[in-house]
Each structure stands twice: as structure tokens, then as C-alpha cells.
Amino acid sequence: MSKSPKAFDRLYTKMVKAGEIGGVLDVILQRLADFMEKGQRLRSRIKGALIYPTVVILIAVAIVTGIMYFVIPKFQEIFNDFNVKLPALTLWLVSASKWIAGTASPDQRVPGVIWIIAAPFIIFFLLKVIRKTGYGRAAFDWIILKIPVIGNLIQKTTVARFTRTLGTLVAAGVPILEAITITKETSGNWVFERALGSVHDSIKEGETFAGPLRKAKVCDAIVVNMIDVGEETGDLDVMLMKIADNYDEEVDVAVASLLSLLEPFMVVILGGIVGTIVLALFLPLVSMIESVSGQKGGVAKTCTSIHLAAIWAAQNRAVCVVDADRNRSALAYAVRGELSFAVVPVEAAAKACRGADVVITDGQASSDEEELRHLAMGSDLVLLPT
């Protein structure tokens, strides 16, 4: 087994060796199986709890990115066509949309959507590189323990892991110094590794187990006191296993607390993002509708698309479309719906458009705007590009 370290780590080999020497290999293997099952159960609970928020965050980022990439540019065209002065919030949203689409400036080589997709992989790679260095791993492990809620969960998980590992090794008959060394290597956190290193040196010099652990302040007082009692009574392995079982239950409570905190937090964050987008788009629309509703009596309004003419027409009841070339059936489609409309040729416009609320023409009906105003006969006049 020792010749295959990728399949069997030092924990396996040392426990099996102790079982062979003591003639209790069957008992040791059963303890090892129990240890692995409980460790796997703990990891599965934590991973399962993180699946829901991770999926929600990924879907939310994908939806918001899609809105910024596909929807916002369409609204920007509408705002530009109506020459609406955009508020600061809308300008910021448009700028963010341009950055995501890669059109923010001629110097932008990579669209922002690529950075958003690549960000999780870049962060994962950087964290992996940082943790490979001694100082980077120490700083990362220390910082993550200081994060509210998450740090508490990681601390409890690490305490449960190292007490169960050490208790299993001591119960199997592995020498205490060697058991602490193995536990230190499998603790998974630099802060706890340093504390267990101090414990190893203390025991090597004939001192107590609990003293260095108390000075390190990486465990709750009850953990240190239980280890102290176990050390004095000679039942250190029993106390360590009790601590591990107790902290397994506390990890379940911490995971439930984390989920209960994450759900409303995500709702507030996502609601704030969606609300900001809606508000940024709604503010200029209000100004646009006010300007459209306020222009009456033959005032010419230039629209650069048929769909914008439909928006203009939607503010009124009766629409008259003057089709200069008789081939623009899209004009009729643009104002189709609940509106009352008619599509007439140029020569019949003067009579057919009398009394209409809106007259829409493509500009080919007359090159003279005064004639078009006369054609409108007091109605709103919408000019489409020729």
C-alpha cells in the first residue's frame, strides 16, 4: 500500500500497519471505513448545499449578460432616433452594454462578454497558483477563516476533520507524534497546520497537547478543554471522536444558516440588478412619451425606422399612412393592431387623411415640408427616411 501513495495516503498505510502489528487489522479496517464514510458524508453535505446558490448565480449572470448584449442596444437605437436626452443611470447602462458587446471604443479588442465567461476560470486558476506558494496559501487560508459565516463553517469543518483523523489514528495505536504529523498534513488549512505543528513540538518536549492549541486560538474553548480532559484521563481518542461528532452536527447547522442567509441575499441582489436595468430604461421612455404626446398640430417628427413610427402612432387613435412608392407594405404592418389606420397613395392623401390623428409618410410624398404640413392638416406628421 505504501508503494501506491496516490491510492493510499499515509493515513491508510499507518493505520493498516498499526493493525497488523497489534493483530487487530479487522477492527482497524472497520474504523478506517467508518472514518472515510463520515468524512465523505460531510463533504457531500457541503457540496450539496453550494449547488443551489451556484446555479442561481450562474443563471442570473447569463440572463443579465444576455439583456446587456442583445436588448439594451435596441433601446439605445430607439433613444437615438427620438433624440432623447439620457439620464446618468441610462448612460452608465448603455456604456456597460457597449463594453459587454465590445463596441465601447475602437481600442477594445476583447468584448466584455468574453471576460465574463472567462472570469470564473481565471479566478480558479489564480487561486490555484496562489495556493501553491507558501505565503499565498497562508494568506488565503487566514483570510478565508475571517470571512463572516463562511469562515465559521470552514473552521468547524476543519476541526471536525482533524479531530476525527487524530482520534482514529490514536485509537488505531499509531504513535501520537506520528499521528499528529499525519493529521497536520491532512487538515487542509495552513492555520491549523501551524497550530498542530506547535502541538507536535510541545508533546515532543514533554509538554501538554492542549497548551499550544489554546495559545493558537484556532478552536473554541470547549474543544481545548475536552482535549485537555481526554489527555489527563487517558481517553484522548474518545474525546477527539466526541468532538468530531459534535462538530459534524454543528456543520449541518452552519450549512443551513448559510443557505438561509444566501437565499434572501441573492433575491435582494438580483432584484436590485433587475430594478436598476428597468429604471434605467424607463426614465428615458417617460421623457420620450411626454415629448411625443406634447407635439400636436402639424409639427414634423423624424423617425428613422418603421417600428418607431408605430411607437408614435400608438399614442393616437387614427393613423393615415401615405405610401409614396406603393410597395412599402411594412408601413401598414408597422401600425397594425388596435389602431385605426388607412394606407393611401400619394394622390389621394389630401382627402383620405383628413381628420387623422397621425399622418405617416416616407418623405417621398413631397420634398417640401410645408406641403407635408399642409397634407397633415393639423395632425401629427411622422417622416420616415427616404
N, C-alpha and C positions, 0 to 999 in steps of 0.2 A: 504493500500500500504506500509506503514511503517513497517508492520509486515512481509513483504516479501522482505528483503533487497537484496537478490540475483537477484530478478526480477526487482525491482525498487530501484535505489540508492537514495541518499539524494537529488540529483538534481531533480528527478521526484517528490518526495514527497513534497519538499519545494515549488516548482512551483505550484503544484496542490493545496497545502494548501493556497498559496497566492491568487490563482484564486478563491478559494471557499470563502475566506474572502472578497475579493473585488467584488464578483459577476460577474467575467469575466472568468469563467472557460473555456468556449469555445475558447476564444481568447488565453488563456494560453496554452491550449492543442494544438492549431494550431501552436503557436510559438515553443512549445516543439517538435512537429512533424518536423517543418522546421529545427530546430536545429539538430535533430538526422539525418535527411536526408543529410544535408550538411556535418556533421561530418563523416557519413558513406561514402559519395562520396569522401571525402578527403582521408580516409583510403584506399578505393578501388583503387584510382589512384596511391598511393604509392606502395601498394602491387602488382598491375599490372605491374608497372614499374620494380619491382625487380624480377619478374618471369623469364624474358628472360636471364639476366646475371646469375641467379642462375642455370637455366637449362643448359646453356652453360658450366659453370664451372664444374658442376657435370658430364656431359658427357665427358668433356676433362679429368677430373681426372680419370674416369673409363677407357677411352681409353689408357691413358699413363700408368696406373697401369697394364692393360692387356698386353701392349707391354713389360713392365718390367718383368712381371711374366712369359709370355709364349715365347716371341720372343727372348729376349736378351740371355737366356740360350742356345738356339740353335746356335746363333752366337758364343757364348763362346766355345761350343764344336768344331766348325769349326776352331776357332783360336787356340785352344789347339792341335787339330790334325795336323795343319800345323806348330805348334811351332813358332807362330808369336809373336814377342815382342810387347806388347800392350803399347800405349801411356798413359799418365796420365789420360786424359779425358776418355778413354775407360775403364781403370782400375776403375775409380770412378763409371762409369755407371754399370759395372759388379758388383761392391760392392753393389751399390744401388739395383740392381736386386736380388742379393743374400739375402739382408735384407728383401726385399718385399716377396721373396719366403720362407724365414725362414731358409736359409742354410748359413747364413753369418758366424756362429760359432756354435760349439756344445752347447754353453751356451744360445743360443737364443731359448727361449721357445715359443714365440708368433710370427708368421710371420708378417712382416710389413703390408701386405695387410689387416690384421685384424685391425691394428691400424688405417689405412687409412679409412676403413669403419666406425670404431667406433669414429673417431675424431670429426665429427660434433655433434654427440650425447653427447660426453664427454664435448665439449666446451659449448653446450647449457645447460647442467646440471650444469657446474661450474658457468656460468654466472647467472643462476637462483639462485644458492646458494649464490653467492656473493651479488646479488641484494636484498636478504632477510636480509642482515646485514646493519645496518645504515651507517657505514663507507664505506663498499663496494659499496653500492648503490650511495652514494655521490661521491665517486671517479670515478665510472663508468660513471655516468651522466655528471660529469665535463669533463672527458677525451673525451667522445663522442662528446661534443659540440666543442672541439678544433680540431677535425679531419677536414681537408680541404674538401670542397664541401658537404660531408655528414653532418658535424656539422652545416653548414649553412642551409641545408634542415631541419634538426631536429629543429633548432631554429625557423625557420619560421613556421613549423608545430605546435610547442608548443605555439607560440604567437597567431596563428590563433585559436587554441583550447581554450586557456584561455580567450582571449578577447571575443570570441563568447559565451562561457559559462557565463562569468561575465555579458556581455551585456544582455543576455537572462534572467538571474536571476534578474538583476536590473530592466529591463523592465517589469518583471512579478510582481514587487512590493516586492520582498524579501529584507529584511534589508541589507544594504551594508556590515556590518561586517560579517553577516552570509553568504552572497553571496561570499565574499572573501574567507571565510573558506572553503566553498564547492568547489570553483574554485581551491584553493590550493590543495585540496585532489584529484582533477581530472586532474591536469595539466600534470602528468606523468613524470615529471623531477624534481630531487631534487634541482637543481639550481633555477628553477622558483618557487618551493615551498618555498624556503628560502626567495626569493625576495617578494613573496606575503605575507609571514609571517611578513616581515618588514612593508609592506604596511598596513596590519591589525593593527599592533601596532601603526603605525603613525596616522591612522584615529581614533583609539580608544583614542589617546591622543589629538585629535582635530587638527591634522596637515593635510597636503595635501596627496593626492593619488600619485601624480607624483614624489614628492621628493624622497622617498625611492626607487622608481623604477629607477630613474635617477642614484642614487648612486650605485645600484646593477649592472648596465651596462649589463643587460641581454637582453635589447631590443634596437632597433635602436632609434635614437634621434627623428625621426618623430612619432614613437609610443608614446613616452613620451610626446611630445608636443601636440599631438592630445588628449591624455587623460587629459592633463593639461587644454586645451581649453574646453573640454567637462565638466570638473569639475567646471570651472568658470562660464560657461553658463547654467549649469543645464541639459545639454544633454549628460551626460556621457554614457548612454546606446546606444544612436545613434552613438556617436563617436566610441565606442567599436565595434559595429556591422560593421561600415565602415572599421575599421582596420582589422577585421576578413575577410571581403570580399576582401580587397586589398591583404592580405597575402595569401588567398586561390589562387589568381591568381599568386602570386609570387612563391608559392609552385609548381604550374604547370610548371612555367619557370625553377625552380630549378631541378625538376624531369627530364625535357627534357635535361637540361645541364648535369645532371648526366649520363643519358643514352648516350648522345653524347660523353662523356668522357670515359665511360666504354667500348664502342664498340671498338675503336682503341686500348685502353689499353689491352683488352683481346686478340685482334688479335696479338699484339706485344708479349705479354707474351706467348701465345700458340705457336706462330711461333718460339720464342726463344727456347722453350722446345723441339719442334719437330726438329728444326735445330740442337740443341745440340745432340740429340739422333742420328740423321742421320750422323753428323760429327764424333761422337764417333765410329760409326760402319764403316764408310767409310775409315777412316785413316788406320786401320789395314788391311782392304781389299786391299787397294792400295799396301801396303807392301807385302801382300800375292801374289797378281797377279804379282808383279815385281819379286818376288822370283821364282814363277812358270815359268814365261816367260824366266827367265835367266838361268834355269837349262836345258841344252841340252847335247846330246852325251852320253847317257847311264848312266847318274847319277841317282842313285836309290832314289826314293822319297816314304816314307812310309805313307800311308793313313790308317786311322782306320775305315773308312766306305765307302760303295759303292758310296754314294752320293758325298763324297769328291773326289773320283776317277772321277766322272762325271764333277766336277768343274775343275779338272786338264785337263781332255780331252777336255773341252770346249775351251781351249786355242789353240788347234791344229785342223788340218783338217782330218787326217786319224788315226783311232784307231784300234788296234788289241787286242782283249780280249782273253787271254789264260785261258780256263776253265779246271781246274785240275780235278774236280770230275764230270763234265758234268751235274751237277744238279743245278748250280747256274745261273738260268735264270735271276736273278736280275742283274747280271753283264751286260747283254745285255740291260736291261731296264735302267740301270744307265747311259749308254752312248747313248741312243736312242734320236733321234731328228734330228737336222740339220747336225750332224756329219756323216762322212763316217766311218763305223766300220764293223768289222767281228768278229764272235765268233768261235774259232777253238779249237779242242782238243790239248792236250799237244804234241802228236807225230807229229802233222802237223804244230806246231808253227813256226819252223825254216824257213819253206818255205812260209807259209801264211803271216807271219808278216814282211817279207822283204819289206823295203821301208815305213813302217808305221811311222807316227809321234809319236805315243804313243803306248806302249805295257803295258797292264794292266793284272796282274796276282794275284792270291790269295796266292802265295808263295808256294803252293804245287807242282807247276810245277817243281821246283828244290829246293833243300835245300842249294845249293851252289849259293851265289850271283854272283860269277864270271860267272857261267853258264847262269844265268839270264841276266847278262850284255851282254854276247855273243848272247843270244836269242834276245835281243833288237836290236842288230845290229846298234848301233848309234842312236837309238830312245830314247825318254824319257821313263823311266821304272817306273811304279807305282806298288808298292807292297801293296796288301790288306792283312789284318791279316788272319792267318790260322784258 
